[in-house]
Amino acid sequence: MIDSEMTTSASVLTTRAASHRNAIVFCTDENYLPYALFAAEQLRRTVTDIEFDIVICAPDGTTVPDTLAYLNIRLAVIETDGLFNGLYLDVRRTEAVYHRLVLPHVFAGEYERILVLAADIFVVGGDFASLFKTELRDFAIDTVRENY
């Protein structure tokens, strides 16, 4: 569990200020970046009224190809100062997997709601705006079960 004392060591550097009160975030590394960019492009093509930022968080920073600049992706580097040392890491599970745990801390005051999506999703449509309006009652977080 990440407590408030532990999250004080996490910080974020971004390429621009937040444009909206909500964000869809992909936490990825260079291995899954092409998938995250593809999903971001699908979001832009299928959601007609974008009322959220698309953010890609990467542990070592990254760039968006010029051909995808129109996506207006906000890039973020989350610096954790060893916060995740000792946790299970391997080729498939890099530090980027754990970044979702500190998103509420590093984006506090910028976003009201953050929707974290896996980088390797396939977006076919849907009302993403309604997801940001979902009643969470007294819960700070909600999740959806993955079906394989």
C-alpha positions as CSV (number, residue, x, y, z in Angstrom):
1,M,0.0,0.0,0.0
2,I,1.2,3.5,-0.8
3,D,0.6,5.9,2.0
4,S,0.9,9.7,2.0
5,E,4.4,9.7,3.4
6,M,5.6,7.4,0.7
7,T,4.0,9.4,-2.1
8,T,5.9,12.6,-1.2
9,S,8.9,11.1,-3.0
10,A,6.9,10.9,-6.3
11,S,6.8,13.9,-8.6
12,V,5.8,14.6,-12.2
13,L,7.3,16.6,-15.1
14,T,5.0,17.3,-18.0
15,T,5.2,18.8,-21.5
16,R,2.2,21.1,-20.9
17,A,-0.4,22.2,-18.4
18,A,-3.6,20.3,-18.1
19,S,-6.3,21.4,-20.6
20,H,-9.3,19.6,-19.0
21,R,-10.5,18.6,-15.5
22,N,-10.3,14.9,-16.4
23,A,-7.7,12.7,-18.0
24,I,-7.3,9.3,-19.7
25,V,-3.8,8.1,-18.7
26,F,-1.6,5.4,-20.2
27,C,1.2,4.3,-17.9
28,T,3.8,2.7,-20.2
29,D,7.4,2.3,-21.1
30,E,9.0,2.3,-24.6
31,N,8.0,-1.3,-25.1
32,Y,4.3,-0.5,-25.0
33,L,4.5,3.1,-26.3
34,P,3.4,2.2,-29.9
35,Y,0.2,0.5,-28.4
36,A,-0.5,3.5,-26.2
37,L,-0.1,5.9,-29.2
38,F,-2.5,3.7,-31.3
39,A,-5.1,3.7,-28.5
40,A,-4.7,7.5,-28.2
41,E,-5.3,7.9,-31.9
42,Q,-8.4,5.6,-31.6
43,L,-9.8,7.8,-28.8
44,R,-9.4,10.9,-30.9
45,R,-11.1,9.3,-33.9
46,T,-14.0,7.7,-32.0
47,V,-14.8,10.3,-29.3
48,T,-16.3,13.4,-31.0
49,D,-16.4,15.8,-28.0
50,I,-13.1,15.3,-26.2
51,E,-13.5,16.6,-22.7
52,F,-10.4,15.1,-21.2
53,D,-6.6,15.1,-21.6
54,I,-4.8,12.1,-23.0
55,V,-1.7,11.6,-20.9
56,I,1.1,9.2,-21.5
57,C,3.3,8.6,-18.4
58,A,6.7,7.0,-18.9
59,P,9.4,6.4,-16.4
60,D,12.2,7.7,-18.6
61,G,10.2,10.1,-20.7
62,T,9.3,9.7,-24.3
63,T,8.4,11.6,-27.4
64,V,5.4,11.6,-29.8
65,P,6.2,11.3,-33.5
66,D,5.5,14.5,-35.4
67,T,2.9,12.7,-37.5
68,L,0.9,12.2,-34.3
69,A,1.3,15.8,-32.9
70,Y,-2.4,16.5,-33.7
71,L,-3.4,14.1,-30.9
72,N,-2.2,16.8,-28.4
73,I,-1.0,14.2,-26.0
74,R,0.3,15.4,-22.6
75,L,3.6,13.6,-21.8
76,A,4.5,13.0,-18.2
77,V,7.6,11.7,-16.5
78,I,6.9,10.4,-13.1
79,E,10.0,10.4,-10.9
80,T,9.6,8.0,-7.9
81,D,13.0,8.3,-6.2
82,G,13.1,4.6,-5.6
83,L,9.5,4.4,-4.3
84,F,9.0,1.0,-6.0
85,N,12.4,-0.5,-5.2
86,G,11.9,-4.1,-4.0
87,L,8.6,-4.6,-5.9
88,Y,8.5,-7.3,-8.6
89,L,9.9,-6.0,-11.8
90,D,10.8,-7.9,-15.0
91,V,10.8,-7.3,-18.8
92,R,7.0,-7.2,-18.9
93,R,6.5,-5.4,-15.6
94,T,8.6,-2.3,-15.5
95,E,8.2,0.6,-13.1
96,A,5.6,2.0,-15.4
97,V,3.2,-0.7,-14.2
98,Y,3.3,0.9,-10.7
99,H,2.9,4.5,-11.8
100,R,-0.9,4.2,-11.6
101,L,-0.5,4.0,-7.8
102,V,0.9,7.6,-7.5
103,L,-1.3,9.3,-10.2
104,P,-3.7,10.8,-7.7
105,H,-0.7,12.3,-5.8
106,V,1.2,13.6,-8.7
107,F,-1.8,15.1,-10.5
108,A,-3.6,16.4,-7.4
109,G,-5.2,19.7,-8.1
110,E,-5.0,19.2,-11.8
111,Y,-7.5,16.5,-12.5
112,E,-10.8,15.7,-10.8
113,R,-11.0,12.2,-12.4
114,I,-8.3,10.0,-13.9
115,L,-9.2,7.0,-16.1
116,V,-6.2,4.6,-16.4
117,L,-6.3,2.4,-19.5
118,A,-4.0,-0.4,-20.5
119,A,-1.8,0.6,-23.4
120,D,-2.8,-2.4,-25.5
121,I,-6.5,-1.8,-25.6
122,F,-8.5,-1.5,-28.8
123,V,-11.0,1.4,-28.7
124,V,-14.2,0.8,-30.7
125,G,-16.3,3.6,-29.3
126,G,-18.2,4.3,-26.2
127,D,-19.2,7.2,-24.1
128,F,-16.0,8.1,-22.2
129,A,-17.6,11.3,-20.9
130,S,-20.1,9.2,-18.9
131,L,-17.3,7.2,-17.3
132,F,-16.0,10.5,-15.7
133,K,-19.5,11.1,-14.4
134,T,-19.9,7.7,-12.8
135,E,-21.0,7.9,-9.1
136,L,-18.2,6.5,-6.9
137,R,-20.0,7.2,-3.7
138,D,-17.4,7.3,-0.9
139,F,-14.8,5.4,-2.9
140,A,-11.7,7.1,-4.3
141,I,-11.1,4.4,-6.9
142,D,-13.1,2.1,-9.1
143,T,-12.0,-0.7,-11.4
144,V,-13.2,-3.0,-14.1
145,R,-12.4,-6.7,-14.3
146,E,-10.4,-7.8,-17.3
147,N,-11.9,-10.6,-19.3
148,Y,-9.4,-12.7,-21.3
